[in-house]
């Protein structure tokens, strides 16, 4: 007897080979019911927006991969949450769309009146609450970046400012911000992440997690178009200027 055939099941090997082949008549067979598919009919896959390339050592690859995977999973969950809540339509409304570079108007600094509301006559911060100091901030966002409205949340979910009045968008922003904070907490920049998602035609939600002396705050801004990276940094530093203003 052939020494190979003594331990190889020829019939089983042939069955496995046949299973790997695509037969012409397979196309006529009915496809699986989407509800019976492993992930259900709602599954559309994951997307991730690539940022600047960064060189890392081989020892950091595995940890970085885990962080990217967590962020990608959270982004996919947020996208599904938005779709189920009616905030997203079809594939054309998917997040992470390419943003064309465009000219940016000079950013307006805080006016003297706005500064007066946040800073006392002696140049030191007033003893007002954060909410009071944030009163002129919405107007500044509109003038400087063309915002339609905005909200500001603490990391715990407590609402500090809410011009949008949408709990769904609050939940979506927190989900995206947590993914960005987890993936980029070592970045050391004012804005932990630059995230945006199209919520409806002509309306984009920009989510900007900002590190302040009061802790991580999550700013959600509704605009007609996504912000550029430098605009996100401007918005983040503007918020820091208000929140971190020293008090008596």
N, C-alpha and C positions, 0 to 999 in steps of 0.2 A: 504493500500500500504506500502511496505517496506520503512522505512524512508531513507535508503541509496539510493534506486532507485529513490527517489523523486528529487535528484540533480545530479545523475551520469547518463550520457548517455552511456548505455551499449554497443550500437553498435559502438560508437566512441572509447570506451575503448578497444573493441575487435580489431578494426582497428589498434590502436596504438600498441597493443600487437603483432599483426601479422607483423607489420612493423619491430619489433625488432628481429624477428625470421629469421634465415638464411635457406631458402628453398633449397633443393637439386637441383631443376631445375634452380636456379639462375645462376649457373656456365655456363649454356649454353647461357645466354644472352650476347650480345656483350658489350664490355667494352667501356667506354667513350673515345672519341677522345682526345688524349693528348692535342691538341690545345684548346679543350673545357674545360679542367680541370681547377679548380680555379686558379692554379699557373702557368699553361702552362707546356709544356714538358721539359723545361730547369730546372725546380725546382728539386733540389736533396737533400734538407734539409740543416741543419746547423751543423757545427762542431765547437768544442772548445777544445783547448788543456789544460788539467788540470795542474796547477802549484802546488807549495807547499801549503799545507793546512795552513790556517790562522784562528785563533779564533777571532770571532767578536761578539760584543754585539748584542742583539736582535734589538736595535734601528737602527743599521747600516745595517741590512739585506736587507731592502727594497731598500735603496740607492745603495747597492752593487749589488743587482740583476739587477737594472736598468742599471748600468755601464756594467755588464757582457753582458746584452742583447744588448746594443748598440755596444759593441765590437764584439759580435757574428754576428750581422747584417752586420757590416762593413766588417768583414772577409768573410762572405758569398758573399757580393757584390764584393769584390776584387777577390774572386775565380771565380765568374761568368765573371768578366771583363777579367781576364786572359784567361779563356776558349774561350770567344768570339773572343779575339784577337789572338787566335792560340797559346797561350803560354802554355796551359794545354791540356792534352789529355783526356784519360778516367779516371775512378775512381782510377786506380792505381797511378795516378799522383796527388792525392788529398793532400792538405797541412795537416800539423799536424800529419805526420806519426811518429810512435815511433822511437826514435833514440837510438841505442844501445850504451852503454858506451864503449869507446875505449881509448886506451892509447894515450896520447898527448905528442908530442915532446916538449922539453923545448923551450920556446918562446925567440926568439932572440931580444935583446934590440937594440935600435937605434945605428948604428955604429958611430964612431967618425966623419966620413965625413958627415953623415946625421945630426948629432948634430951641426956640424959647419955651415950647411946651415940654421939651424933654430935658432941658438944661436950665438951671437957675441963673440969676443975674450974676452970681459970684463965680460962674463957670463950672460949678460942681453940679452933679446930678441932683434932681429934685427927689423928694421922698415919696413920690407918687408910686402907685402900683404899676406892675408891668402892663396891665390892661390900659391904664390911663396913658402910659408912655407910647402905647401902640396906636393910639387914635390917629395920628397923622401918617402912620406907616402905609395904610392902604392907599391913600392918595398918592404917596410917593411911588408906590409900586405901579400904579396906573400911569402916572406921568413918565416914569423912567423906563418901564418895560412894557407898557401897553396892556397891563392885566385887566381882566374883566371883573374879577372878584378873587378873594382869597380866604383861607382859614389857617389857623395855627393851633396845633395840638401838642400836648405834652406826650412823652413817650408812653405813658400809662393810658392815654386815650382821652384825658381831660381836655375839654375845649377851652381855649383861651380867647380866640377870636373866630367868628364864623359869619362870613358874608354869603356863604354858599347855601347853608342849611340843608346838608345832605349827609345823613349818617352812612350811606353806602360809599360815598366818596371818602369820608373819614376813614372807614374800615379799609378801603382800597389803598389809601395813602399810607396808613400804618403798616400794611402788609408789604408794600414796596419799600418803604423806608427801613423796615427791619431787615429785609434782604440786603439792601445796600449797606446798612451799618455792619452787618455780619461780615460781608465780603470785603469792606474797605475801611474797617475801623483802625487799621494801621496807617492810613494815608496821611493823617495829620493835617488835613486841609480844613477850611471853614465849612465847606459843603462836603458831607460824607459821600453823597452820591448825586448823580444827575439822571433822574428818571422822569419819563413822561409817558402818558398813555392817552390815546385818542378816545374821548368818552362819547362824542357824537360829532356829526358833520360840522366842521368849523369851530370845534371846541376841544382843546387839549388840556389835560390836567398835568401840570408840572409839580413833581414832588421833590422837595428839597429838605433833607434832614440837616439840621444845623446844630453844632456843638456850641453851647453858651454856658455861662457860669451858673445858670439855672438848670443845667442838664441838657439832654438832647431834646430839641424841639422839632416838630415836623410841620413844615410849611407847604400847603397845597395852593397852587395858583392856577386859575382858569385863564387861558389865553387862546387867541386864534391860531397861533403857531408855537411849536416848541421853542424854548430858549436855547441859545448857544451856550457853550460851556462857560465863557467869560461872563455872560449875563447871569448865569446861575450863581457864579462866584460873587457878582455884584449884589444880587438879592440876598445871599447868605450873609455877606459882610454888613449890608444895611440893617438886617435884623439883629446881628450881633451888636451893632452900634447902639441900637435902641435898648435891647435887653441887658447888655452888659454895662449900660450907663451907670456909673457909681452913684449911690444914694447917700444921704446924710446919715 
